[in-house]
Amino acid sequence: QVQLVESGGGLVQAGGSLRLSCAASGPTFSRYSVAWFRQAPGKEREFVAAISWSGSTYYSDSVKGRFTISRDNAKNTVYLQMNILKPEDTAVYFCAGRSALLSSSTAYYARSYDDWGQGTQVTVSS
C-alpha cells in the first residue's frame, strides 16, 4: 500500500518562497511518477506540476517560471520549490502518484493518479 505524506506548507508573504515535500512509502520510487495539485476554498482541484519517473516535468501556465518540481529517488521524495508566491497561490496542496510514466495526455489530470496524500496548507498574505 502506497502512502504519500506532504510537508512544508505554511504562511508566507507575497513574493516569498516555500518548499513542499512529498515523501512516498510503498512504491518502487524510481518507477513512480508524482504530481502536485492544489485546491482553494470554493474552487475545484487544479493541476500544479508533475514529474515522471523518467524525469520529464510538466507545469501549469499559472506557475511556470515560479515553481520547480524535482525528485530525490534516494529519499523517496518529490519537492515543489515555490518562488515569487502570490496570494492566489493560497490553497491546500496535495501530492498524487502513480506507478507509470506520464505524458502530456495524462500528467495534468487528477484521474491519472492512483494515490493521494492528505494535503498541506499554503497561505500567501498580501
C-alpha positions as CSV (number, residue, x, y, z in Angstrom):
1,Q,0.0,0.0,0.0
2,V,1.4,3.4,-1.0
3,Q,1.4,6.3,1.4
4,L,2.1,9.9,0.5
5,V,2.9,12.5,3.1
6,E,3.2,16.2,2.3
7,S,5.0,18.7,4.4
8,G,6.4,22.2,4.2
9,G,3.3,24.2,4.0
10,G,2.8,27.4,6.0
11,L,2.2,31.1,5.9
12,V,4.4,33.4,3.8
13,Q,4.2,36.9,2.5
14,A,3.7,37.6,-1.2
15,G,6.9,37.4,-3.0
16,G,8.3,34.8,-0.7
17,S,9.2,31.2,-1.1
18,L,8.3,27.8,0.3
19,R,9.4,24.3,-0.5
20,L,6.9,21.4,-0.2
21,S,7.9,17.8,0.2
22,C,6.1,14.7,-0.7
23,A,7.5,11.6,0.9
24,A,6.4,8.2,-0.5
25,S,6.4,4.8,1.1
26,G,5.4,1.6,-0.6
27,P,6.1,2.0,-4.3
28,T,9.3,1.3,-6.3
29,F,10.0,5.0,-6.2
30,S,12.4,5.0,-9.2
31,R,9.4,3.9,-11.3
32,Y,6.9,6.2,-9.6
33,S,5.5,9.4,-11.1
34,V,4.3,12.2,-8.8
35,A,2.2,15.4,-9.3
36,W,1.1,18.3,-7.2
37,F,-2.4,19.6,-7.2
38,R,-4.0,22.4,-5.2
39,Q,-7.5,23.3,-4.1
40,A,-8.5,26.7,-2.9
41,P,-11.7,27.3,-0.9
42,G,-14.8,27.1,-3.1
43,K,-12.7,26.0,-6.2
44,E,-12.0,22.8,-8.0
45,R,-8.8,20.9,-7.5
46,E,-6.3,22.1,-10.1
47,F,-3.0,20.7,-11.5
48,V,0.2,22.5,-10.5
49,A,3.2,20.4,-11.6
50,A,4.3,16.8,-12.2
51,I,7.4,14.8,-12.6
52,S,7.5,11.4,-14.4
53,W,9.8,8.7,-13.1
54,S,11.8,9.3,-16.3
55,G,12.4,12.9,-15.2
56,S,10.1,14.7,-17.6
57,T,8.3,17.6,-16.0
58,Y,5.0,19.3,-16.5
59,Y,3.7,22.7,-15.2
60,S,0.5,24.6,-15.3
61,D,0.8,28.0,-17.0
62,S,0.0,29.8,-13.8
63,V,3.1,28.5,-12.0
64,K,5.6,28.1,-14.9
65,G,8.7,30.1,-14.2
66,R,8.0,30.4,-10.5
67,F,7.7,26.8,-9.3
68,T,10.1,23.9,-9.8
69,I,9.4,20.2,-9.2
70,S,12.2,17.8,-8.6
71,R,12.8,14.4,-7.1
72,D,15.3,12.6,-4.9
73,N,15.0,8.9,-5.5
74,A,17.4,8.1,-2.7
75,K,15.0,9.7,-0.3
76,N,11.8,8.6,-2.0
77,T,10.8,12.3,-2.0
78,V,9.5,14.8,-4.6
79,Y,9.9,18.5,-3.9
80,L,8.0,21.6,-5.1
81,Q,10.0,24.7,-4.8
82,M,7.7,27.7,-4.9
83,N,9.1,31.1,-5.5
84,I,7.6,34.6,-6.1
85,L,4.4,33.4,-4.3
86,K,1.2,35.3,-4.9
87,P,-2.0,35.4,-2.8
88,E,-3.7,33.4,-5.5
89,D,-1.4,30.5,-4.7
90,T,-3.2,30.1,-1.4
91,A,-4.6,26.6,-1.3
92,V,-4.3,23.1,0.1
93,Y,-1.6,21.4,-1.8
94,F,-1.8,17.6,-2.5
95,C,0.7,15.3,-3.9
96,A,-0.5,12.4,-6.0
97,G,1.3,9.4,-7.6
98,R,1.1,6.5,-10.0
99,S,3.4,3.6,-10.9
100,A,3.7,4.6,-14.6
101,L,5.2,7.1,-16.9
102,L,3.5,10.4,-17.5
103,S,2.8,12.0,-20.8
104,S,1.1,15.2,-21.9
105,S,-2.1,13.2,-22.2
106,T,-2.0,12.1,-18.6
107,A,0.1,14.4,-16.4
108,Y,-2.4,17.2,-16.0
109,Y,-5.5,15.2,-14.9
110,A,-6.3,14.1,-11.4
111,R,-7.9,10.9,-12.7
112,S,-4.5,9.7,-13.9
113,Y,-3.2,9.2,-10.3
114,D,-4.0,6.3,-8.0
115,D,-2.5,7.5,-4.7
116,W,-3.1,10.8,-2.8
117,G,-1.7,12.4,0.2
118,Q,-3.7,14.3,2.8
119,G,-2.6,17.8,1.8
120,T,-0.7,20.7,3.3
121,Q,-1.9,24.3,3.6
122,V,-0.1,27.1,1.9
123,T,-1.3,30.6,2.7
124,V,0.2,33.7,1.0
125,S,-0.6,37.0,2.5
126,S,-0.6,40.3,0.5
